[in-house]
Amino acid sequence: MSTVVPVFNERESLPELHRRLAAALDGAGMEFEAIFVDDGSRDGSLGVLREIADRDPRVVVVVLNRNYGQHAAVFAGMAETRGETVVTLDADLQNPPEEVPVVVRRAEEGVDVVATYRPGRRDSLFRRWSSAAINVYTSRATGVVLRDYGCMLRGYRRRVVDALLLCPEISTFVPALANAFARSIAEIPVAHSERTHGSSKYSPWKLVSLQFDLMTGFTTFPIRLMTYFGLFISACSFLLGGYLLLRRFAWGIDEEFGLFTLAAFGFLAIGALFVAVGVLGEYVARIYAEVRRRPRYIVAEVIRRPARSVATGAPPAGSERVKEAPCASS
């Protein structure tokens, strides 16, 4: 099996993460590789990963040339995996590495995607509320109801990973996209710990950006909603106009009436137009990003300790430490 761990400024937690992950998988008797993806870290995480890779030949380090975001880093790691089961895991140790064998065993029962949820989540109230909103929206957009789309500890069978790597879109949400290719999905509870090092990399702005990616990548419902709202405003305006005409000609009431009501409807309609233009702009911007066909990420280096020859002790011919990945679908 393969474990993919996106890393962005997590230097303090990496040694313990590797130690606990290796101990858990060795204790379970599993043959594994650990793919760490350095997503443009600036705190020395890459140096720590190099040291870990030098000590453990099962560790592969994928170095991106800059920060592309968590989901692009996951794609970069998946492109290097060789296992029949691929498990994604955060580097902050909030999801204990000891839970990885549990996810693998559930996947080996024939489940294509093993999702997880955190019943005793140790996060701030804001994070829990925002995640709950994302879970509700994602479940409705994808048609797959899950309790926790934000938990990175997830398992994927090889056929789902291969299907994911065929998708060239730049902005995407891996858990939701994987559900589209899975024949069977299971959700299991996992433990959750408090963060002991660093801080969360998901700011409120990044959470909003993730919502827009979900909105434009998996559903056209917001555009349809704007159409429905426009029809509602038109119907209200028609009824209000009919009422004012009735007062003037049928009842003979000739007075200024409803000025503030008309102003309120006018401002409401203007606001709705701005919202509609903004939603359309988000879709157009995503289309523009896709038609340019720029790569989703650029791999600057792949650090993989080459296996040594038993006879000579030398690395096999053709072993390389650097690999370019110029294509978005790589």
C-alpha positions, -999 to +999 in steps of 0.1 A: +000+000+000+010+036-005+005+066+019+004+101+004+012+129+028+010+166+016+035+187+036+034+225+040+055+239+068+052+209+092+089+205+102+082+198+139+058+170+133+075+151+105+100+129+125+072+117+148+048+112+119+073+090+101+082+070+132+045+064+142+034+056+106+063+031+101+056+015+134+019+011+128+023-004+093+052-026+103+032-038+133+003-046+110+026-066+087+019-044+057+044-037+028+042+000+022+057+031+007+053+066+021+051+095-004+057+128+012+049+158-010+067+191-001+042+217-012+066+247-012+075+246+025+096+275+038+103+263+073+130+236+066+105+207+061+123+196+029+156+192+048+139+170+074+122+149+046+156+144+029+170+130+061+141+107+066+143+095+030+181+088+034+173+066+065+143+048+051+142+034+015+104+031+017+101+069+018+097+089-014+098+127-014+081+147-042+093+183-042+070+209-059+086+240-072+061+262-052+030+260-031+000+247-052-024+237-024-033+206-006-053+189-033-027+195-061-001+181-037-022+150-032-024+145-070+014+149-073+018+122-046-007+099-062+012+100-095+042+084-077+023+057-059+026+020-068+004+004-041-030-013-047-044+008-019-036+045-015-042+063+018-040+100+021-030+115+054-023+150+068+011+158+082-001+176+114-007+144+134-043+153+141-054+121+124-033+094+142-011+074+118-022+043+138-056+046+120-040+039+086-041+001+089-078+002+098-085+022+066-064-003+045-082-033+059-116-018+051-104-011+015-091-047+011-127-059+018-136-046-017-145-010-009-133+015-036-133+046-014-130+044+024-140+078+039-136+086+075-153+109+100-141+124+133-167+119+161-146+136+187-131+163+166-105+186+184-109+218+165-122+253+171-159+260+169-154+281+137-136+251+120-163+227+130-191+250+118-174+258+085-167+221+079-203+212+087-215+237+060-190+223+035-202+188+043-238+197+037-231+215+004-207+188-009-232+161-001-259+179-020-237+188-050-223+153-055-253+133-044-231+112-020-240+120+016-210+117+040-205+131+074-170+145+070-156+155+036-128+175+053-110+145+069-079+139+048-075+103+061-091+084+033-084+052+014-086+046-024-083+015-044-059+015-074-086+018-101-100+049-084-065+065-082-059+057-119-092+074-128-083+104-107-050+108-125-068+109-158-087+141-148-068+172-160-089+199-144-068+224-124-092+232-095-108+202-079-117+186-046-102+151-044-127+134-020-157+146-040-141+137-074-131+102-062-167+095-053-177+099-089-155+069-099-162+046-070-186+016-072-187+013-034-181+039-006-178+032+031-174+057+060-157+047+092-150+066+125-114+075+133-097+092+162-087+128+162-061+146+182-053+182+190-026+200+169+006+201+189+028+219+163+021+249+140-013+261+130-040+252+105-031+261+069-068+266+060-076+303+066-112+316+063-103+328+028-091+294+017-123+278+030-143+303+009-121+295-021-127+258-015-164+264-015-162+281-049-142+252-063-169+228-051-196+251-065-181+254-100-166+219-102-195+197-094-228+214-099-246+241-120-272+246-093-261+282-084-268+293-119-302+276-118-309+292-084-302+327-099-327+319-126-353+309-101-346+340-080-349+362-111-383+347-119-394+353-083-384+390-085-402+394-118-434+378-104-433+400-073-427+431-095-456+422-118-479+417-088-469+449-072-474+469-104-509+453-108-518+463-073-507+499-078-527+501-111-557+487-094-555+513-067-552+541-092-579+532-118-603+509-100-604+525-066-595+560-076-567+564-051-543+590-064-515+593-039-479+584-036-479+549-023-453+523-020-423+545-029-401+528-003-414+494-013-405+500-049-371+512-038-366+481-017-376+458-046-352+478-069-323+474-046-331+437-041-331+432-079-298+451-083-282+430-056-295+398-072-280+409-105-246+415-089-247+381-073-257+364-105-229+382-124-204+371-097-215+334-099-213+335-137-179+351-134-167+322-112-177+297-139-162+318-167-129+321-147-127+283-142-134+278-179-106+303-187-082+285-164-090+252-180-087+263-217-052+276-211-041+241-203-014+251-178-001+223-156-017+216-123+017+215-106+054+213-115+075+186-098+110+200-092+125+168-078+116+133-068+138+119-040+137+081-041+165+061-025+176+037-052+179+000-044+215-011-043+229-041-061+235-071-039+267-080-058+284-046-061+265-024-036+261+002-063+228+018-074+213+002-105+219+019-138+194+045-148+183+054-112+174+091-110+165+115-083+150+142-105+118+139-125+100+166-144+062+166-145+051+193-169+016+179-176-015+187-156-027+151-159+006+135-148 
